Amino acid sequence: MTFWKNLFGNGDTATAGQATSPQGEMLEAAGELPDGGRIVFSTTRDIDLYELEELCDAVGWARRPMRKVGKAIQYSFLVVSMWELQGSRRRLVGFARATSDHAFNATIWDVVVHPKLQSKGFGKALMRYAIAKLRREDISNITLFADAQVVDFYRRLGFVLDPEGIKGMFWYPD
């Protein structure tokens, strides 16, 4: 219980411990599942694009060209993945990435959590983890784009709509 209090307490993400995957990447604990599995975060960019596409399919997102998704990951400032560990098996169950000017601003993109973990605090944990990582890089302005059905989720994390009356503008090719 202490882990969850730390995680959802003061806004800065605390970890219950760290582990190393067989590939040598550092994993940070996010929580445990009733079936004995564990949820961990990673910031490695070594993500199987087919597995990411499967996760996006599970939440009903439209498919995007994998070449472009790979390029987006490659050029992101931060990539956070959330994994379910069950013995030696691991499965991608959450993902988010951020682009940045490396000084002041970052925008979070592509936040996705597997439906079986939604409404259990894992999406909140994923976002708080990403925000904490960006704050450690001294990024002070964090933005994101949200579909209407998840605006309240982001509000509960401290995001506000048009804080200074700024209206975003978009340019799309014809």
C-alpha positions as CSV (number, residue, x, y, z in Angstrom):
1,M,0.0,0.0,0.0
2,T,2.9,2.4,0.7
3,F,3.9,2.1,-3.0
4,W,0.5,3.3,-4.2
5,K,0.4,6.1,-1.6
6,N,3.8,7.3,-2.8
7,L,2.8,7.0,-6.4
8,F,-0.5,8.9,-6.1
9,G,0.6,11.2,-3.3
10,N,2.6,14.3,-4.0
11,G,2.7,14.3,-7.8
12,D,6.3,13.1,-8.2
13,T,6.5,9.5,-9.1
14,A,8.1,7.2,-6.6
15,T,9.0,3.6,-7.4
16,A,8.6,0.5,-5.3
17,G,11.8,-0.8,-6.7
18,Q,13.8,-1.4,-9.8
19,A,14.6,-4.6,-11.7
20,T,16.6,-5.4,-14.7
21,S,15.1,-7.2,-17.7
22,P,16.9,-10.1,-19.4
23,Q,17.9,-7.5,-22.1
24,G,19.6,-5.4,-19.4
25,E,17.1,-2.5,-19.5
26,M,16.1,-0.8,-16.2
27,L,12.5,-1.4,-15.2
28,E,10.7,0.5,-12.6
29,A,7.8,-1.1,-10.7
30,A,4.3,0.2,-11.3
31,G,2.2,-2.3,-9.3
32,E,1.0,-5.9,-8.9
33,L,-1.9,-7.7,-10.4
34,P,-4.3,-10.0,-8.6
35,D,-3.0,-13.0,-10.7
36,G,0.5,-12.5,-9.4
37,G,1.8,-10.6,-12.4
38,R,3.7,-7.3,-12.1
39,I,3.4,-4.1,-14.0
40,V,6.6,-2.2,-14.8
41,F,7.6,0.9,-16.7
42,S,10.5,1.2,-19.1
43,T,12.0,4.1,-21.1
44,T,13.7,1.9,-23.7
45,R,12.8,2.7,-27.4
46,D,13.2,-1.0,-28.3
47,I,9.5,-1.7,-28.8
48,D,8.1,-4.3,-31.1
49,L,5.9,-2.2,-33.5
50,Y,3.6,-5.1,-34.1
51,E,3.0,-5.4,-30.3
52,L,2.3,-1.7,-30.1
53,E,-0.1,-2.0,-33.0
54,E,-1.9,-4.8,-31.2
55,L,-2.2,-2.6,-28.1
56,C,-3.6,0.2,-30.2
57,D,-6.0,-2.2,-31.9
58,A,-7.2,-3.3,-28.5
59,V,-8.5,0.2,-27.7
60,G,-9.9,0.8,-31.2
61,W,-7.4,3.2,-32.6
62,A,-7.1,3.5,-36.4
63,R,-4.0,1.8,-37.8
64,R,-1.1,4.0,-38.8
65,P,1.9,3.1,-41.1
66,M,4.4,1.2,-38.9
67,R,7.3,2.9,-40.7
68,K,6.0,6.3,-39.5
69,V,5.2,5.0,-36.0
70,G,8.8,3.8,-35.7
71,K,10.1,7.1,-36.9
72,A,7.9,8.9,-34.3
73,I,9.3,6.8,-31.6
74,Q,12.9,7.3,-32.8
75,Y,12.6,11.1,-32.7
76,S,10.6,11.4,-29.5
77,F,12.2,13.1,-26.5
78,L,10.7,10.5,-24.1
79,V,9.2,7.1,-24.7
80,V,7.5,5.3,-21.8
81,S,6.2,1.8,-22.1
82,M,4.3,-0.2,-19.5
83,W,4.7,-4.0,-19.4
84,E,2.9,-6.8,-17.7
85,L,5.4,-9.4,-16.4
86,Q,4.2,-12.9,-15.8
87,G,7.1,-15.2,-15.1
88,S,9.5,-14.8,-18.0
89,R,6.8,-13.5,-20.3
90,R,6.2,-9.8,-20.9
91,R,3.5,-8.0,-22.7
92,L,3.1,-4.4,-23.7
93,V,0.1,-3.0,-21.9
94,G,0.7,0.8,-22.0
95,F,2.5,3.4,-23.9
96,A,3.1,7.1,-24.2
97,R,5.7,9.3,-25.8
98,A,6.6,13.0,-25.7
99,T,8.2,15.4,-28.1
100,S,10.1,18.4,-26.8
101,D,12.2,21.5,-27.6
102,H,14.6,20.0,-24.9
103,A,14.3,23.2,-22.8
104,F,10.9,24.5,-22.0
105,N,8.1,22.6,-23.7
106,A,7.0,19.0,-24.2
107,T,3.9,17.5,-25.8
108,I,2.6,14.1,-24.8
109,W,1.3,11.9,-27.6
110,D,-0.1,8.4,-28.1
111,V,-1.2,7.6,-24.5
112,V,-2.7,4.1,-24.6
113,V,-3.5,1.6,-21.8
114,H,-4.8,-1.9,-22.5
115,P,-8.6,-2.1,-21.7
116,K,-8.1,-4.7,-19.0
117,L,-6.0,-2.2,-17.0
118,Q,-8.1,0.9,-17.6
119,S,-10.0,2.3,-14.5
120,K,-7.5,0.6,-12.2
121,G,-5.0,3.4,-11.7
122,F,-2.5,2.3,-14.3
123,G,-3.2,5.0,-16.8
124,K,-2.8,7.6,-14.0
125,A,0.5,5.9,-13.0
126,L,1.7,5.9,-16.6
127,M,1.0,9.6,-17.0
128,R,2.5,10.6,-13.6
129,Y,5.6,8.6,-14.5
130,A,5.9,10.4,-17.9
131,I,5.3,13.8,-16.3
132,A,7.9,13.1,-13.5
133,K,10.5,12.1,-16.2
134,L,9.8,15.3,-18.1
135,R,10.1,17.4,-14.9
136,R,13.4,15.8,-14.1
137,E,14.6,17.2,-17.5
138,D,13.4,20.6,-16.3
139,I,10.6,20.8,-18.8
140,S,8.0,23.2,-17.3
141,N,5.3,23.4,-19.9
142,I,3.7,20.0,-20.7
143,T,0.8,19.9,-23.2
144,L,-1.2,17.1,-24.9
145,F,-4.1,16.6,-27.2
146,A,-7.1,14.6,-25.9
147,D,-10.2,13.1,-27.4
148,A,-13.4,14.4,-25.8
149,Q,-14.1,11.2,-23.9
150,V,-10.8,11.4,-21.9
151,V,-10.6,15.1,-21.1
152,D,-11.9,14.5,-17.6
153,F,-9.1,11.8,-17.0
154,Y,-6.5,14.4,-17.9
155,R,-8.2,17.1,-15.9
156,R,-7.9,14.9,-12.8
157,L,-4.1,14.8,-13.5
158,G,-3.9,18.6,-13.4
159,F,-4.2,19.4,-17.1
160,V,-6.5,22.4,-18.0
161,L,-8.2,23.5,-21.2
162,D,-6.8,26.7,-22.8
163,P,-5.2,28.0,-19.5
164,E,-4.5,31.4,-21.0
165,G,-7.3,31.5,-23.6
166,I,-4.9,30.3,-26.3
167,K,-6.7,28.4,-29.1
168,G,-4.6,25.8,-30.8
169,M,-4.4,26.0,-34.6
170,F,-3.7,23.2,-37.0
171,W,-2.6,23.1,-40.6
172,Y,-3.4,20.0,-42.7
173,P,-2.5,19.3,-46.3
174,D,-5.4,19.4,-48.8
